[in-house]
Amino acid sequence: MNWSSRPSRGSVTRMVTLSLPTLPGVGNLLANTDLVATVPERVAQMLVRIAKVKALPPPFKFPSFSIKQHWHERYQQDPANQWLRSTVADLFLEA
């Protein structure tokens, strides 16, 4: 579903003020403005620890998605590639 065209829920309407390509600085931005942000839960937990912000659950359920890795078969047995795939998989495994 295209979130920008999602109908409003009750009295909540979506107004995009700012779109950031990366997350560094978002904690400071949120702590010093009246803006809100939608970020992954792990990022929200980190921002609560390092910035003066609160994390709240969204008012609706986001769709789930899968994270997949793809690589060429010639790298299947490559030790460096195996290490990288393992490291990336560990980052995205459910906690």
PDB file of N, CA, C and O in Angstrom:
ATOM      1  N   MET A   1       0.835  -1.177   0.000  1.00  0.00           N
ATOM      2  CA  MET A   1       0.000   0.000   0.000  1.00  0.00           C
ATOM      3  C   MET A   1       0.878   1.238   0.000  1.00  0.00           C
ATOM      4  O   MET A   1       1.899   1.277   0.687  1.00  0.00           O
ATOM      5  N   ASN A   2       0.504   2.213  -0.737  1.00  0.00           N
ATOM      6  CA  ASN A   2       1.221   3.485  -0.777  1.00  0.00           C
ATOM      7  C   ASN A   2       0.808   4.295   0.450  1.00  0.00           C
ATOM      8  O   ASN A   2      -0.330   4.756   0.536  1.00  0.00           O
ATOM      9  N   TRP A   3       1.727   4.468   1.396  1.00  0.00           N
ATOM     10  CA  TRP A   3       1.401   5.123   2.662  1.00  0.00           C
ATOM     11  C   TRP A   3       1.028   6.590   2.470  1.00  0.00           C
ATOM     12  O   TRP A   3       0.250   7.124   3.261  1.00  0.00           O
ATOM     13  N   SER A   4       1.555   7.256   1.450  1.00  0.00           N
ATOM     14  CA  SER A   4       1.216   8.660   1.276  1.00  0.00           C
ATOM     15  C   SER A   4      -0.227   8.848   0.818  1.00  0.00           C
ATOM     16  O   SER A   4      -0.784   9.936   0.968  1.00  0.00           O
ATOM     17  N   SER A   5      -0.840   7.803   0.261  1.00  0.00           N
ATOM     18  CA  SER A   5      -2.233   7.926  -0.176  1.00  0.00           C
ATOM     19  C   SER A   5      -3.186   7.233   0.791  1.00  0.00           C
ATOM     20  O   SER A   5      -4.387   7.157   0.529  1.00  0.00           O
ATOM     21  N   ARG A   6      -2.665   6.728   1.901  1.00  0.00           N
ATOM     22  CA  ARG A   6      -3.497   6.038   2.889  1.00  0.00           C
ATOM     23  C   ARG A   6      -4.511   7.024   3.476  1.00  0.00           C
ATOM     24  O   ARG A   6      -4.139   8.137   3.847  1.00  0.00           O
ATOM     25  N   PRO A   7      -5.777   6.635   3.565  1.00  0.00           N
ATOM     26  CA  PRO A   7      -6.769   7.547   4.147  1.00  0.00           C
ATOM     27  C   PRO A   7      -6.468   7.807   5.617  1.00  0.00           C
ATOM     28  O   PRO A   7      -5.893   6.957   6.298  1.00  0.00           O
ATOM     29  N   SER A   8      -6.850   8.964   6.099  1.00  0.00           N
ATOM     30  CA  SER A   8      -6.604   9.299   7.495  1.00  0.00           C
ATOM     31  C   SER A   8      -7.467   8.429   8.394  1.00  0.00           C
ATOM     32  O   SER A   8      -8.520   7.938   7.986  1.00  0.00           O
ATOM     33  N   ARG A   9      -7.006   8.249   9.613  1.00  0.00           N
ATOM     34  CA  ARG A   9      -7.734   7.466  10.603  1.00  0.00           C
ATOM     35  C   ARG A   9      -8.270   8.427  11.653  1.00  0.00           C
ATOM     36  O   ARG A   9      -7.490   8.982  12.428  1.00  0.00           O
ATOM     37  N   GLY A  10      -9.553   8.632  11.697  1.00  0.00           N
ATOM     38  CA  GLY A  10     -10.130   9.539  12.671  1.00  0.00           C
ATOM     39  C   GLY A  10      -9.661  10.955  12.424  1.00  0.00           C
ATOM     40  O   GLY A  10      -9.738  11.464  11.306  1.00  0.00           O
ATOM     41  N   SER A  11      -9.170  11.590  13.484  1.00  0.00           N
ATOM     42  CA  SER A  11      -8.734  12.978  13.365  1.00  0.00           C
ATOM     43  C   SER A  11      -7.256  13.103  13.016  1.00  0.00           C
ATOM     44  O   SER A  11      -6.728  14.214  12.989  1.00  0.00           O
ATOM     45  N   VAL A  12      -6.570  11.983  12.746  1.00  0.00           N
ATOM     46  CA  VAL A  12      -5.145  12.012  12.435  1.00  0.00           C
ATOM     47  C   VAL A  12      -4.966  12.117  10.921  1.00  0.00           C
ATOM     48  O   VAL A  12      -5.463  11.278  10.170  1.00  0.00           O
ATOM     49  N   THR A  13      -4.264  13.139  10.488  1.00  0.00           N
ATOM     50  CA  THR A  13      -3.931  13.264   9.077  1.00  0.00           C
ATOM     51  C   THR A  13      -2.425  13.317   8.946  1.00  0.00           C
ATOM     52  O   THR A  13      -1.728  13.799   9.839  1.00  0.00           O
ATOM     53  N   ARG A  14      -1.939  12.828   7.853  1.00  0.00           N
ATOM     54  CA  ARG A  14      -0.504  12.747   7.601  1.00  0.00           C
ATOM     55  C   ARG A  14      -0.064  13.961   6.812  1.00  0.00           C
ATOM     56  O   ARG A  14      -0.621  14.270   5.758  1.00  0.00           O
ATOM     57  N   MET A  15       0.953  14.656   7.337  1.00  0.00           N
ATOM     58  CA  MET A  15       1.511  15.805   6.637  1.00  0.00           C
ATOM     59  C   MET A  15       3.034  15.662   6.665  1.00  0.00           C
ATOM     60  O   MET A  15       3.653  15.828   7.716  1.00  0.00           O
ATOM     61  N   VAL A  16       3.631  15.359   5.529  1.00  0.00           N
ATOM     62  CA  VAL A  16       5.074  15.183   5.453  1.00  0.00           C
ATOM     63  C   VAL A  16       5.719  16.559   5.404  1.00  0.00           C
ATOM     64  O   VAL A  16       5.484  17.341   4.483  1.00  0.00           O
ATOM     65  N   THR A  17       6.540  16.839   6.416  1.00  0.00           N
ATOM     66  CA  THR A  17       7.246  18.116   6.502  1.00  0.00           C
ATOM     67  C   THR A  17       8.680  17.964   6.014  1.00  0.00           C
ATOM     68  O   THR A  17       9.251  18.879   5.421  1.00  0.00           O
ATOM     69  N   LEU A  18       9.242  16.807   6.272  1.00  0.00           N
ATOM     70  CA  LEU A  18      10.653  16.583   5.986  1.00  0.00           C
ATOM     71  C   LEU A  18      10.865  15.112   5.696  1.00  0.00           C
ATOM     72  O   LEU A  18      10.267  14.254   6.347  1.00  0.00           O
ATOM     73  N   SER A  19      11.701  14.819   4.735  1.00  0.00           N
ATOM     74  CA  SER A  19      12.078  13.445   4.415  1.00  0.00           C
ATOM     75  C   SER A  19      13.594  13.377   4.430  1.00  0.00           C
ATOM     76  O   SER A  19      14.262  14.125   3.716  1.00  0.00           O
ATOM     77  N   LEU A  20      14.140  12.479   5.246  1.00  0.00           N
ATOM     78  CA  LEU A  20      15.593  12.361   5.378  1.00  0.00           C
ATOM     79  C   LEU A  20      16.091  11.080   4.713  1.00  0.00           C
ATOM     80  O   LEU A  20      15.462  10.031   4.857  1.00  0.00           O
ATOM     81  N   PRO A  21      17.207  11.144   3.988  1.00  0.00           N
ATOM     82  CA  PRO A  21      17.739   9.941   3.348  1.00  0.00           C
ATOM     83  C   PRO A  21      18.472   9.026   4.326  1.00  0.00           C
ATOM     84  O   PRO A  21      18.643   7.838   4.050  1.00  0.00           O
ATOM     85  N   THR A  22      18.908   9.570   5.476  1.00  0.00           N
ATOM     86  CA  THR A  22      19.614   8.774   6.480  1.00  0.00           C
ATOM     87  C   THR A  22      19.121   9.162   7.870  1.00  0.00           C
ATOM     88  O   THR A  22      18.432  10.170   8.024  1.00  0.00           O
ATOM     89  N   LEU A  23      19.469   8.366   8.885  1.00  0.00           N
ATOM     90  CA  LEU A  23      18.970   8.601  10.233  1.00  0.00           C
ATOM     91  C   LEU A  23      19.848   9.478  11.128  1.00  0.00           C
ATOM     92  O   LEU A  23      19.320  10.030  12.094  1.00  0.00           O
ATOM     93  N   PRO A  24      21.145   9.644  10.878  1.00  0.00           N
ATOM     94  CA  PRO A  24      21.929  10.501  11.773  1.00  0.00           C
ATOM     95  C   PRO A  24      21.314  11.900  11.869  1.00  0.00           C
ATOM     96  O   PRO A  24      20.965  12.514  10.861  1.00  0.00           O
ATOM     97  N   GLY A  25      21.193  12.375  13.079  1.00  0.00           N
ATOM     98  CA  GLY A  25      20.629  13.702  13.293  1.00  0.00           C
ATOM     99  C   GLY A  25      19.148  13.705  13.584  1.00  0.00           C
ATOM    100  O   GLY A  25      18.621  14.728  14.021  1.00  0.00           O
ATOM    101  N   VAL A  26      18.446  12.594  13.359  1.00  0.00           N
ATOM    102  CA  VAL A  26      16.999  12.584  13.565  1.00  0.00           C
ATOM    103  C   VAL A  26      16.665  12.744  15.048  1.00  0.00           C
ATOM    104  O   VAL A  26      15.654  13.362  15.378  1.00  0.00           O
ATOM    105  N   GLY A  27      17.477  12.210  15.936  1.00  0.00           N
ATOM    106  CA  GLY A  27      17.224  12.353  17.373  1.00  0.00           C
ATOM    107  C   GLY A  27      17.264  13.809  17.791  1.00  0.00           C
ATOM    108  O   GLY A  27      16.376  14.276  18.504  1.00  0.00           O
ATOM    109  N   ASN A  28      18.284  14.531  17.355  1.00  0.00           N
ATOM    110  CA  ASN A  28      18.401  15.947  17.672  1.00  0.00           C
ATOM    111  C   ASN A  28      17.242  16.730  17.061  1.00  0.00           C
ATOM    112  O   ASN A  28      16.692  17.627  17.700  1.00  0.00           O
ATOM    113  N   LEU A  29      16.875  16.399  15.843  1.00  0.00           N
ATOM    114  CA  LEU A  29      15.756  17.057  15.173  1.00  0.00           C
ATOM    115  C   LEU A  29      14.465  16.870  15.969  1.00  0.00           C
ATOM    116  O   LEU A  29      13.731  17.831  16.200  1.00  0.00           O
ATOM    117  N   LEU A  30      14.192  15.644  16.384  1.00  0.00           N
ATOM    118  CA  LEU A  30      12.962  15.358  17.116  1.00  0.00           C
ATOM    119  C   LEU A  30      12.965  15.994  18.498  1.00  0.00           C
ATOM    120  O   LEU A  30      11.935  16.477  18.966  1.00  0.00           O
ATOM    121  N   ALA A  31      14.123  15.994  19.150  1.00  0.00           N
ATOM    122  CA  ALA A  31      14.213  16.548  20.500  1.00  0.00           C
ATOM    123  C   ALA A  31      14.024  18.060  20.514  1.00  0.00           C
ATOM    124  O   ALA A  31      13.661  18.622  21.547  1.00  0.00           O
ATOM    125  N   ASN A  32      14.262  18.723  19.398  1.00  0.00           N
ATOM    126  CA  ASN A  32      14.228  20.185  19.369  1.00  0.00           C
ATOM    127  C   ASN A  32      13.129  20.778  18.492  1.00  0.00           C
ATOM    128  O   ASN A  32      13.147  21.974  18.202  1.00  0.00           O
ATOM    129  N   THR A  33      12.175  19.952  18.068  1.00  0.00           N
ATOM    130  CA  THR A  33      11.048  20.433  17.262  1.00  0.00           C
ATOM    131  C   THR A  33       9.784  19.725  17.727  1.00  0.00           C
ATOM    132  O   THR A  33       9.831  18.870  18.612  1.00  0.00           O
ATOM    133  N   ASP A  34       8.665  20.083  17.133  1.00  0.00           N
ATOM    134  CA  ASP A  34       7.419  19.376  17.437  1.00  0.00           C
ATOM    135  C   ASP A  34       7.116  18.313  16.381  1.00  0.00           C
ATOM    136  O   ASP A  34       5.983  17.846  16.274  1.00  0.00           O
ATOM    137  N   LEU A  35       8.133  17.933  15.599  1.00  0.00           N
ATOM    138  CA  LEU A  35       7.955  16.918  14.560  1.00  0.00           C
ATOM    139  C   LEU A  35       7.911  15.525  15.172  1.00  0.00           C
ATOM    140  O   LEU A  35       8.390  15.310  16.286  1.00  0.00           O
ATOM    141  N   VAL A  36       7.342  14.595  14.445  1.00  0.00           N
ATOM    142  CA  VAL A  36       7.366  13.175  14.793  1.00  0.00           C
ATOM    143  C   VAL A  36       7.984  12.425  13.626  1.00  0.00           C
ATOM    144  O   VAL A  36       8.029  12.933  12.506  1.00  0.00           O
ATOM    145  N   ALA A  37       8.457  11.221  13.890  1.00  0.00           N
ATOM    146  CA  ALA A  37       9.081  10.422  12.831  1.00  0.00           C
ATOM    147  C   ALA A  37       8.651   8.971  12.962  1.00  0.00           C
ATOM    148  O   ALA A  37       8.392   8.476  14.059  1.00  0.00           O
ATOM    149  N   THR A  38       8.583   8.314  11.843  1.00  0.00           N
ATOM    150  CA  THR A  38       8.354   6.877  11.816  1.00  0.00           C
ATOM    151  C   THR A  38       9.686   6.219  11.505  1.00  0.00           C
ATOM    152  O   THR A  38      10.250   6.411  10.428  1.00  0.00           O
ATOM    153  N   VAL A  39      10.185   5.437  12.463  1.00  0.00           N
ATOM    154  CA  VAL A  39      11.479   4.771  12.317  1.00  0.00           C
ATOM    155  C   VAL A  39      11.334   3.328  12.776  1.00  0.00           C
ATOM    156  O   VAL A  39      10.388   3.003  13.493  1.00  0.00           O
ATOM    157  N   PRO A  40      12.259   2.454  12.375  1.00  0.00           N
ATOM    158  CA  PRO A  40      12.216   1.077  12.879  1.00  0.00           C
ATOM    159  C   PRO A  40      12.330   1.058  14.410  1.00  0.00           C
ATOM    160  O   PRO A  40      12.939   1.943  15.010  1.00  0.00           O
ATOM    161  N   GLU A  41      11.738   0.043  15.022  1.00  0.00           N
ATOM    162  CA  GLU A  41      11.697  -0.044  16.484  1.00  0.00           C
ATOM    163  C   GLU A  41      13.082  -0.003  17.111  1.00  0.00           C
ATOM    164  O   GLU A  41      13.270   0.651  18.136  1.00  0.00           O
ATOM    165  N   ARG A  42      14.045  -0.681  16.524  1.00  0.00           N
ATOM    166  CA  ARG A  42      15.412  -0.661  17.079  1.00  0.00           C
ATOM    167  C   ARG A  42      15.994   0.745  17.052  1.00  0.00           C
ATOM    168  O   ARG A  42      16.691   1.142  17.985  1.00  0.00           O
ATOM    169  N   VAL A  43      15.722   1.493  16.008  1.00  0.00           N
ATOM    170  CA  VAL A  43      16.196   2.876  15.920  1.00  0.00           C
ATOM    171  C   VAL A  43      15.502   3.708  16.991  1.00  0.00           C
ATOM    172  O   VAL A  43      16.143   4.528  17.650  1.00  0.00           O
ATOM    173  N   ALA A  44      14.200   3.507  17.172  1.00  0.00           N
ATOM    174  CA  ALA A  44      13.454   4.247  18.187  1.00  0.00           C
ATOM    175  C   ALA A  44      14.021   3.974  19.577  1.00  0.00           C
ATOM    176  O   ALA A  44      14.174   4.897  20.377  1.00  0.00           O
ATOM    177  N   GLN A  45      14.331   2.721  19.865  1.00  0.00           N
ATOM    178  CA  GLN A  45      14.894   2.367  21.167  1.00  0.00           C
ATOM    179  C   GLN A  45      16.235   3.067  21.386  1.00  0.00           C
ATOM    180  O   GLN A  45      16.521   3.524  22.493  1.00  0.00           O
ATOM    181  N   MET A  46      17.052   3.154  20.346  1.00  0.00           N
ATOM    182  CA  MET A  46      18.328   3.840  20.451  1.00  0.00           C
ATOM    183  C   MET A  46      18.116   5.336  20.682  1.00  0.00           C
ATOM    184  O   MET A  46      18.798   5.938  21.511  1.00  0.00           O
ATOM    185  N   LEU A  47      17.168   5.941  19.948  1.00  0.00           N
ATOM    186  CA  LEU A  47      16.910   7.371  20.087  1.00  0.00           C
ATOM    187  C   LEU A  47      16.410   7.719  21.487  1.00  0.00           C
ATOM    188  O   LEU A  47      16.737   8.781  22.016  1.00  0.00           O
ATOM    189  N   VAL A  48      15.625   6.838  22.082  1.00  0.00           N
ATOM    190  CA  VAL A  48      15.154   7.064  23.454  1.00  0.00           C
ATOM    191  C   VAL A  48      16.351   7.117  24.406  1.00  0.00           C
ATOM    192  O   VAL A  48      16.360   7.906  25.351  1.00  0.00           O
ATOM    193  N   ARG A  49      17.358   6.280  24.156  1.00  0.00           N
ATOM    194  CA  ARG A  49      18.541   6.246  25.026  1.00  0.00           C
ATOM    195  C   ARG A  49      19.444   7.453  24.829  1.00  0.00           C
ATOM    196  O   ARG A  49      20.003   7.960  25.801  1.00  0.00           O
ATOM    197  N   ILE A  50      19.602   7.932  23.583  1.00  0.00           N
ATOM    198  CA  ILE A  50      20.609   8.968  23.325  1.00  0.00           C
ATOM    199  C   ILE A  50      20.051  10.370  23.137  1.00  0.00           C
ATOM    200  O   ILE A  50      20.805  11.342  23.189  1.00  0.00           O
ATOM    201  N   ALA A  51      18.757  10.492  22.921  1.00  0.00           N
ATOM    202  CA  ALA A  51      18.142  11.814  22.710  1.00  0.00           C
ATOM    203  C   ALA A  51      16.962  11.938  23.670  1.00  0.00           C
ATOM    204  O   ALA A  51      16.470  10.936  24.190  1.00  0.00           O
ATOM    205  N   LYS A  52      16.526  13.125  23.894  1.00  0.00           N
ATOM    206  CA  LYS A  52      15.386  13.342  24.788  1.00  0.00           C
ATOM    207  C   LYS A  52      14.091  13.224  23.986  1.00  0.00           C
ATOM    208  O   LYS A  52      13.407  14.217  23.738  1.00  0.00           O
ATOM    209  N   VAL A  53      13.767  11.997  23.589  1.00  0.00           N
ATOM    210  CA  VAL A  53      12.564  11.732  22.800  1.00  0.00           C
ATOM    211  C   VAL A  53      11.800  10.573  23.420  1.00  0.00           C
ATOM    212  O   VAL A  53      12.357   9.806  24.205  1.00  0.00           O
ATOM    213  N   LYS A  54      10.533  10.446  23.072  1.00  0.00           N
ATOM    214  CA  LYS A  54       9.693   9.335  23.492  1.00  0.00           C
ATOM    215  C   LYS A  54       9.396   8.467  22.283  1.00  0.00           C
ATOM    216  O   LYS A  54       9.300   8.963  21.160  1.00  0.00           O
ATOM    217  N   ALA A  55       9.252   7.180  22.514  1.00  0.00           N
ATOM    218  CA  ALA A  55       8.847   6.250  21.457  1.00  0.00           C
ATOM    219  C   ALA A  55       7.432   5.771  21.765  1.00  0.00           C
ATOM    220  O   ALA A  55       7.151   5.302  22.868  1.00  0.00           O
ATOM    221  N   LEU A  56       6.561   5.892  20.797  1.00  0.00           N
ATOM    222  CA  LEU A  56       5.175   5.455  20.935  1.00  0.00           C
ATOM    223  C   LEU A  56       4.847   4.471  19.828  1.00  0.00           C
ATOM    224  O   LEU A  56       5.393   4.579  18.730  1.00  0.00           O
ATOM    225  N   PRO A  57       3.961   3.510  20.091  1.00  0.00           N
ATOM    226  CA  PRO A  57       3.575   2.587  19.020  1.00  0.00           C
ATOM    227  C   PRO A  57       2.742   3.324  17.976  1.00  0.00           C
ATOM    228  O   PRO A  57       2.027   4.269  18.310  1.00  0.00           O
ATOM    229  N   PRO A  58       2.826   2.903  16.724  1.00  0.00           N
ATOM    230  CA  PRO A  58       2.011   3.556  15.688  1.00  0.00           C
ATOM    231  C   PRO A  58       0.532   3.264  15.929  1.00  0.00           C
ATOM    232  O   PRO A  58       0.191   2.261  16.556  1.00  0.00           O
ATOM    233  N   PRO A  59      -0.344   4.132  15.437  1.00  0.00           N
ATOM    234  CA  PRO A  59      -1.778   3.930  15.660  1.00  0.00           C
ATOM    235  C   PRO A  59      -2.400   2.860  14.760  1.00  0.00           C
ATOM    236  O   PRO A  59      -3.606   2.621  14.829  1.00  0.00           O
ATOM    237  N   PHE A  60      -1.600   2.225  13.927  1.00  0.00           N
ATOM    238  CA  PHE A  60      -2.084   1.150  13.071  1.00  0.00           C
ATOM    239  C   PHE A  60      -0.930   0.191  12.815  1.00  0.00           C
ATOM    240  O   PHE A  60       0.232   0.520  13.053  1.00  0.00           O
ATOM    241  N   LYS A  61      -1.265  -0.996  12.329  1.00  0.00           N
ATOM    242  CA  LYS A  61      -0.244  -2.020  12.070  1.00  0.00           C
ATOM    243  C   LYS A  61       0.383  -1.785  10.698  1.00  0.00           C
ATOM    244  O   LYS A  61      -0.315  -1.632   9.696  1.00  0.00           O
ATOM    245  N   PHE A  62       1.718  -1.760  10.678  1.00  0.00           N
ATOM    246  CA  PHE A  62       2.427  -1.659   9.408  1.00  0.00           C
ATOM    247  C   PHE A  62       2.472  -3.027   8.747  1.00  0.00           C
ATOM    248  O   PHE A  62       2.486  -4.042   9.443  1.00  0.00           O
ATOM    249  N   PRO A  63       2.493  -3.078   7.431  1.00  0.00           N
ATOM    250  CA  PRO A  63       2.609  -4.382   6.766  1.00  0.00           C
ATOM    251  C   PRO A  63       3.979  -4.987   7.037  1.00  0.00           C
ATOM    252  O   PRO A  63       4.971  -4.267   7.151  1.00  0.00           O
ATOM    253  N   SER A  64       4.030  -6.298   7.140  1.00  0.00           N
ATOM    254  CA  SER A  64       5.308  -6.972   7.345  1.00  0.00           C
ATOM    255  C   SER A  64       6.040  -7.087   6.013  1.00  0.00           C
ATOM    256  O   SER A  64       5.437  -6.962   4.947  1.00  0.00           O
ATOM    257  N   PHE A  65       7.330  -7.322   6.087  1.00  0.00           N
ATOM    258  CA  PHE A  65       8.122  -7.483   4.875  1.00  0.00           C
ATOM    259  C   PHE A  65       9.296  -8.408   5.179  1.00  0.00           C
ATOM    260  O   PHE A  65       9.672  -8.591   6.337  1.00  0.00           O
ATOM    261  N   SER A  66       9.854  -8.974   4.154  1.00  0.00           N
ATOM    262  CA  SER A  66      10.993  -9.874   4.289  1.00  0.00           C
ATOM    263  C   SER A  66      12.252  -9.182   3.796  1.00  0.00           C
ATOM    264  O   SER A  66      12.226  -8.401   2.844  1.00  0.00           O
ATOM    265  N   ILE A  67      13.338  -9.483   4.459  1.00  0.00           N
ATOM    266  CA  ILE A  67      14.642  -9.006   4.008  1.00  0.00           C
ATOM    267  C   ILE A  67      15.375 -10.227   3.468  1.00  0.00           C
ATOM    268  O   ILE A  67      15.538 -11.225   4.170  1.00  0.00           O
ATOM    269  N   LYS A  68      15.811 -10.141   2.232  1.00  0.00           N
ATOM    270  CA  LYS A  68      16.468 -11.269   1.584  1.00  0.00           C
ATOM    271  C   LYS A  68      17.839 -10.857   1.082  1.00  0.00           C
ATOM    272  O   LYS A  68      18.073  -9.692   0.759  1.00  0.00           O
ATOM    273  N   GLN A  69      18.731 -11.815   1.021  1.00  0.00           N
ATOM    274  CA  GLN A  69      20.062 -11.586   0.465  1.00  0.00           C
ATOM    275  C   GLN A  69      20.197 -12.403  -0.822  1.00  0.00           C
ATOM    276  O   GLN A  69      19.671 -13.510  -0.935  1.00  0.00           O
ATOM    277  N   HIS A  70      20.898 -11.839  -1.762  1.00  0.00           N
ATOM    278  CA  HIS A  70      21.151 -12.528  -3.027  1.00  0.00           C
ATOM    279  C   HIS A  70      22.629 -12.368  -3.365  1.00  0.00           C
ATOM    280  O   HIS A  70      23.217 -11.314  -3.124  1.00  0.00           O
ATOM    281  N   TRP A  71      23.222 -13.410  -3.921  1.00  0.00           N
ATOM    282  CA  TRP A  71      24.617 -13.344  -4.335  1.00  0.00           C
ATOM    283  C   TRP A  71      24.825 -14.320  -5.476  1.00  0.00           C
ATOM    284  O   TRP A  71      24.050 -15.256  -5.673  1.00  0.00           O
ATOM    285  N   HIS A  72      25.875 -14.081  -6.211  1.00  0.00           N
ATOM    286  CA  HIS A  72      26.210 -14.950  -7.340  1.00  0.00           C
ATOM    287  C   HIS A  72      26.733 -16.281  -6.806  1.00  0.00           C
ATOM    288  O   HIS A  72      27.408 -16.318  -5.778  1.00  0.00           O
ATOM    289  N   GLU A  73      26.424 -17.359  -7.497  1.00  0.00           N
ATOM    290  CA  GLU A  73      26.830 -18.699  -7.038  1.00  0.00           C
ATOM    291  C   GLU A  73      28.337 -18.850  -6.903  1.00  0.00           C
ATOM    292  O   GLU A  73      28.807 -19.684  -6.129  1.00  0.00           O
ATOM    293  N   ARG A  74      29.104 -18.051  -7.651  1.00  0.00           N
ATOM    294  CA  ARG A  74      30.568 -18.175  -7.547  1.00  0.00           C
ATOM    295  C   ARG A  74      31.074 -17.737  -6.171  1.00  0.00           C
ATOM    296  O   ARG A  74      32.190 -18.083  -5.783  1.00  0.00           O
ATOM    297  N   TYR A  75      30.253 -16.973  -5.426  1.00  0.00           N
ATOM    298  CA  TYR A  75      30.655 -16.509  -4.096  1.00  0.00           C
ATOM    299  C   TYR A  75      30.076 -17.361  -2.965  1.00  0.00           C
ATOM    300  O   TYR A  75      30.256 -17.044  -1.789  1.00  0.00           O
ATOM    301  N   GLN A  76      29.384 -18.436  -3.323  1.00  0.00           N
ATOM    302  CA  GLN A  76      28.754 -19.290  -2.325  1.00  0.00           C
ATOM    303  C   GLN A  76      29.758 -19.801  -1.286  1.00  0.00           C
ATOM    304  O   GLN A  76      29.449 -19.817  -0.094  1.00  0.00           O
ATOM    305  N   GLN A  77      30.934 -20.213  -1.708  1.00  0.00           N
ATOM    306  CA  GLN A  77      31.937 -20.764  -0.789  1.00  0.00           C
ATOM    307  C   GLN A  77      33.019 -19.758  -0.402  1.00  0.00           C
ATOM    308  O   GLN A  77      33.946 -20.109   0.328  1.00  0.00           O
ATOM    309  N   ASP A  78      32.922 -18.537  -0.866  1.00  0.00           N
ATOM    310  CA  ASP A  78      33.933 -17.519  -0.565  1.00  0.00           C
ATOM    311  C   ASP A  78      33.847 -17.130   0.916  1.00  0.00           C
ATOM    312  O   ASP A  78      32.795 -16.677   1.367  1.00  0.00           O
ATOM    313  N   PRO A  79      34.942 -17.300   1.686  1.00  0.00           N
ATOM    314  CA  PRO A  79      34.895 -17.021   3.130  1.00  0.00           C
ATOM    315  C   PRO A  79      34.504 -15.578   3.470  1.00  0.00           C
ATOM    316  O   PRO A  79      33.739 -15.350   4.407  1.00  0.00           O
ATOM    317  N   ALA A  80      35.013 -14.623   2.730  1.00  0.00           N
ATOM    318  CA  ALA A  80      34.670 -13.228   3.010  1.00  0.00           C
ATOM    319  C   ALA A  80      33.190 -12.973   2.751  1.00  0.00           C
ATOM    320  O   ALA A  80      32.536 -12.268   3.519  1.00  0.00           O
ATOM    321  N   ASN A  81      32.664 -13.542   1.677  1.00  0.00           N
ATOM    322  CA  ASN A  81      31.256 -13.360   1.357  1.00  0.00           C
ATOM    323  C   ASN A  81      30.375 -14.085   2.375  1.00  0.00           C
ATOM    324  O   ASN A  81      29.319 -13.577   2.753  1.00  0.00           O
ATOM    325  N   GLN A  82      30.803 -15.269   2.821  1.00  0.00           N
ATOM    326  CA  GLN A  82      30.052 -15.990   3.846  1.00  0.00           C
ATOM    327  C   GLN A  82      29.996 -15.174   5.144  1.00  0.00           C
ATOM    328  O   GLN A  82      28.956 -15.102   5.798  1.00  0.00           O
ATOM    329  N   TRP A  83      31.128 -14.562   5.503  1.00  0.00           N
ATOM    330  CA  TRP A  83      31.163 -13.733   6.705  1.00  0.00           C
ATOM    331  C   TRP A  83      30.194 -12.552   6.564  1.00  0.00           C
ATOM    332  O   TRP A  83      29.436 -12.254   7.487  1.00  0.00           O
ATOM    333  N   LEU A  84      30.224 -11.889   5.416  1.00  0.00           N
ATOM    334  CA  LEU A  84      29.354 -10.736   5.195  1.00  0.00           C
ATOM    335  C   LEU A  84      27.887 -11.149   5.258  1.00  0.00           C
ATOM    336  O   LEU A  84      27.085 -10.474   5.902  1.00  0.00           O
ATOM    337  N   ARG A  85      27.529 -12.241   4.603  1.00  0.00           N
ATOM    338  CA  ARG A  85      26.139 -12.706   4.625  1.00  0.00           C
ATOM    339  C   ARG A  85      25.700 -13.037   6.041  1.00  0.00           C
ATOM    340  O   ARG A  85      24.578 -12.719   6.436  1.00  0.00           O
ATOM    341  N   SER A  86      26.570 -13.668   6.799  1.00  0.00           N
ATOM    342  CA  SER A  86      26.261 -14.021   8.183  1.00  0.00           C
ATOM    343  C   SER A  86      26.073 -12.775   9.043  1.00  0.00           C
ATOM    344  O   SER A  86      25.156 -12.712   9.862  1.00  0.00           O
ATOM    345  N   THR A  87      26.940 -11.790   8.855  1.00  0.00           N
ATOM    346  CA  THR A  87      26.848 -10.551   9.622  1.00  0.00           C
ATOM    347  C   THR A  87      25.550  -9.812   9.303  1.00  0.00           C
ATOM    348  O   THR A  87      24.867  -9.339  10.211  1.00  0.00           O
ATOM    349  N   VAL A  88      25.213  -9.712   8.039  1.00  0.00           N
ATOM    350  CA  VAL A  88      23.965  -9.042   7.642  1.00  0.00           C
ATOM    351  C   VAL A  88      22.762  -9.809   8.183  1.00  0.00           C
ATOM    352  O   VAL A  88      21.809  -9.196   8.664  1.00  0.00           O
ATOM    353  N   ALA A  89      22.790 -11.134   8.114  1.00  0.00           N
ATOM    354  CA  ALA A  89      21.677 -11.944   8.625  1.00  0.00           C
ATOM    355  C   ALA A  89      21.508 -11.721  10.124  1.00  0.00           C
ATOM    356  O   ALA A  89      20.379 -11.596  10.600  1.00  0.00           O
ATOM    357  N   ASP A  90      22.595 -11.669  10.867  1.00  0.00           N
ATOM    358  CA  ASP A  90      22.518 -11.448  12.311  1.00  0.00           C
ATOM    359  C   ASP A  90      21.890 -10.101  12.640  1.00  0.00           C
ATOM    360  O   ASP A  90      21.176  -9.980  13.636  1.00  0.00           O
ATOM    361  N   LEU A  91      22.146  -9.095  11.823  1.00  0.00           N
ATOM    362  CA  LEU A  91      21.587  -7.767  12.056  1.00  0.00           C
ATOM    363  C   LEU A  91      20.060  -7.748  11.927  1.00  0.00           C
ATOM    364  O   LEU A  91      19.382  -6.976  12.605  1.00  0.00           O
ATOM    365  N   PHE A  92      19.531  -8.602  11.052  1.00  0.00           N
ATOM    366  CA  PHE A  92      18.099  -8.539  10.760  1.00  0.00           C
ATOM    367  C   PHE A  92      17.297  -9.688  11.338  1.00  0.00           C
ATOM    368  O   PHE A  92      16.091  -9.767  11.104  1.00  0.00           O
ATOM    369  N   LEU A  93      17.925 -10.578  12.083  1.00  0.00           N
ATOM    370  CA  LEU A  93      17.175 -11.655  12.720  1.00  0.00           C
ATOM    371  C   LEU A  93      16.282 -11.067  13.801  1.00  0.00           C
ATOM    372  O   LEU A  93      16.646 -10.089  14.454  1.00  0.00           O
ATOM    373  N   GLU A  94      15.125 -11.660  13.986  1.00  0.00           N
ATOM    374  CA  GLU A  94      14.218 -11.203  15.038  1.00  0.00           C
ATOM    375  C   GLU A  94      14.888 -11.394  16.395  1.00  0.00           C
ATOM    376  O   GLU A  94      15.474 -12.439  16.675  1.00  0.00           O
ATOM    377  N   ALA A  95      14.790 -10.383  17.214  1.00  0.00           N
ATOM    378  CA  ALA A  95      15.414 -10.433  18.548  1.00  0.00           C
ATOM    379  C   ALA A  95      14.550 -11.207  19.512  1.00  0.00           C
ATOM    380  O   ALA A  95      14.910 -11.356  20.680  1.00  0.00           O
TER     381      ALA A  95
END
